[in-house]
Amino acid sequence: MMKWLFFKLAFLYPRIYAFFSYYRKKERRKEIEEKFDFFFKEKWNAKKRRAIVRNIFQLRGLRKVAYYLIPLMDAQFIKRFVKVEGLHYLDRALKEGRGVVLMTGHFGNPQLGYNPLRMLGYDVILIKGGAPRSARKSSRKKFRYVDTIENTIFISASSLPENYKGRILESLRSQKIIYYYGDTKEGRKKENVSFLGREMGFSTGVIALAHQAKAAIIPYIHLYQKGKIILIFKEPIDSNWMEGERGYKRIVEEFVKVFESYFLAYPEEYMGIYGPTVLDHYYRSFKM
């Protein structure tokens, strides 16, 4: 009983955080508003704009408490707070003996996008920049979620000697699931596709690795709405690699089509407005 009370209070905190942040963090609020004005042709009224920006702050607040919620997740948490759509697409790919790239965007709260899947029994590996936070006090680790080397591939951590591309391939060939941000600005090889009426470069590095492993690529969207975590799986877009490398651009286009539809429908859910994403990179390049 106490645990469920804690969850409810934890989900209340982001709303309080958003209320105060909206009025205190004026520079950040202005930046968010300018980015939305830049990407959206329609002009929002004051009420809608305020609601959207406050929800972005709410997601920031949720991020702060999510680290403490994750260690307490169990089957009952999933039943009460998580709604899943299209899971059969993931199950079908795994039953076919394939690894899976869940290609997602910076929607909702990332930690609450992949950790519920782990609670459901799926072996999910996160691709992440930076380095693991091994310096945290052991007493805090008992109560706070930490991305570990075992369940995370750190692609830009100079202190780690591993070949991250080799580990991605090994994971996919072992029928594991890679959680990947398809809207990240990182990556040397890109395909330029239309997004919101503008040509933007989306990385194809992980797509090439998925091709080598014959893994499935499934668009994956996670949202956070009124205390509920919504996980949405779409139909695979790899076409069993019949097109070979010629299919990379089409795969990016298919992902961006899904990504764009949810961005337009739920702008208040897009944490990627902060960056580091394709949108943020394009916006800053244009402003320069």
ChimeraX attribute file (.defattr): number of C-alpha atoms within 10 A of each C-alpha:
attribute: neighborCount
match mode: 1-to-1
recipient: residues
	/A:1	5
	/A:2	6
	/A:3	12
	/A:4	12
	/A:5	9
	/A:6	12
	/A:7	19
	/A:8	11
	/A:9	11
	/A:10	19
	/A:11	19
	/A:12	16
	/A:13	15
	/A:14	21
	/A:15	20
	/A:16	13
	/A:17	18
	/A:18	22
	/A:19	14
	/A:20	12
	/A:21	19
	/A:22	21
	/A:23	11
	/A:24	11
	/A:25	12
	/A:26	11
	/A:27	11
	/A:28	15
	/A:29	18
	/A:30	12
	/A:31	13
	/A:32	18
	/A:33	16
	/A:34	12
	/A:35	16
	/A:36	19
	/A:37	14
	/A:38	11
	/A:39	15
	/A:40	12
	/A:41	9
	/A:42	9
	/A:43	10
	/A:44	13
	/A:45	8
	/A:46	8
	/A:47	8
	/A:48	12
	/A:49	16
	/A:50	14
	/A:51	12
	/A:52	20
	/A:53	22
	/A:54	23
	/A:55	25
	/A:56	25
	/A:57	26
	/A:58	27
	/A:59	24
	/A:60	20
	/A:61	22
	/A:62	25
	/A:63	18
	/A:64	14
	/A:65	16
	/A:66	21
	/A:67	18
	/A:68	19
	/A:69	22
	/A:70	19
	/A:71	15
	/A:72	13
	/A:73	16
	/A:74	12
	/A:75	10
	/A:76	10
	/A:77	17
	/A:78	17
	/A:79	9
	/A:80	12
	/A:81	15
	/A:82	17
	/A:83	14
	/A:84	14
	/A:85	12
	/A:86	13
	/A:87	13
	/A:88	12
	/A:89	15
	/A:90	24
	/A:91	12
	/A:92	13
	/A:93	18
	/A:94	18
	/A:95	10
	/A:96	10
	/A:97	15
	/A:98	21
	/A:99	26
	/A:100	28
	/A:101	28
	/A:102	26
	/A:103	24
	/A:104	25
	/A:105	27
	/A:106	26
	/A:107	26
	/A:108	28
	/A:109	21
	/A:110	20
	/A:111	17
	/A:112	22
	/A:113	24
	/A:114	20
	/A:115	19
	/A:116	23
	/A:117	16
	/A:118	13
	/A:119	15
	/A:120	11
	/A:121	9
	/A:122	16
	/A:123	16
	/A:124	21
	/A:125	23
	/A:126	24
	/A:127	18
	/A:128	17
	/A:129	13
	/A:130	12
	/A:131	18
	/A:132	18
	/A:133	11
	/A:134	12
	/A:135	6
	/A:136	11
	/A:137	9
	/A:138	10
	/A:139	8
	/A:140	11
	/A:141	14
	/A:142	11
	/A:143	14
	/A:144	17
	/A:145	17
	/A:146	19
	/A:147	17
	/A:148	14
	/A:149	15
	/A:150	8
	/A:151	14
	/A:152	19
	/A:153	26
	/A:154	22
	/A:155	16
	/A:156	13
	/A:157	15
	/A:158	10
	/A:159	10
	/A:160	13
	/A:161	7
	/A:162	13
	/A:163	11
	/A:164	16
	/A:165	14
	/A:166	11
	/A:167	12
	/A:168	23
	/A:169	21
	/A:170	15
	/A:171	19
	/A:172	24
	/A:173	19
	/A:174	14
	/A:175	20
	/A:176	22
	/A:177	26
	/A:178	28
	/A:179	22
	/A:180	20
	/A:181	23
	/A:182	25
	/A:183	24
	/A:184	21
	/A:185	20
	/A:186	19
	/A:187	12
	/A:188	10
	/A:189	12
	/A:190	17
	/A:191	17
	/A:192	14
	/A:193	19
	/A:194	14
	/A:195	18
	/A:196	17
	/A:197	8
	/A:198	11
	/A:199	12
	/A:200	18
	/A:201	24
	/A:202	25
	/A:203	23
	/A:204	20
	/A:205	15
	/A:206	22
	/A:207	23
	/A:208	15
	/A:209	18
	/A:210	24
	/A:211	19
	/A:212	14
	/A:213	20
	/A:214	19
	/A:215	28
	/A:216	31
	/A:217	28
	/A:218	21
	/A:219	25
	/A:220	27
	/A:221	23
	/A:222	24
	/A:223	23
	/A:224	22
	/A:225	13
	/A:226	10
	/A:227	14
	/A:228	14
	/A:229	21
	/A:230	18
	/A:231	21
	/A:232	17
	/A:233	20
	/A:234	20
	/A:235	15
	/A:236	24
	/A:237	18
	/A:238	23
	/A:239	12
	/A:240	13
	/A:241	17
	/A:242	9
	/A:243	11
	/A:244	13
	/A:245	12
	/A:246	10
	/A:247	17
	/A:248	21
	/A:249	17
	/A:250	16
	/A:251	20
	/A:252	24
	/A:253	19
	/A:254	17
	/A:255	23
	/A:256	23
	/A:257	17
	/A:258	16
	/A:259	22
	/A:260	17
	/A:261	12
	/A:262	18
	/A:263	19
	/A:264	14
	/A:265	9
	/A:266	14
	/A:267	20
	/A:268	26
	/A:269	25
	/A:270	21
	/A:271	21
	/A:272	20
	/A:273	22
	/A:274	15
	/A:275	14
	/A:276	14
	/A:277	21
	/A:278	20
	/A:279	22
	/A:280	18
	/A:281	17
	/A:282	16
	/A:283	16
	/A:284	10
	/A:285	9
	/A:286	8
	/A:287	7
	/A:288	6
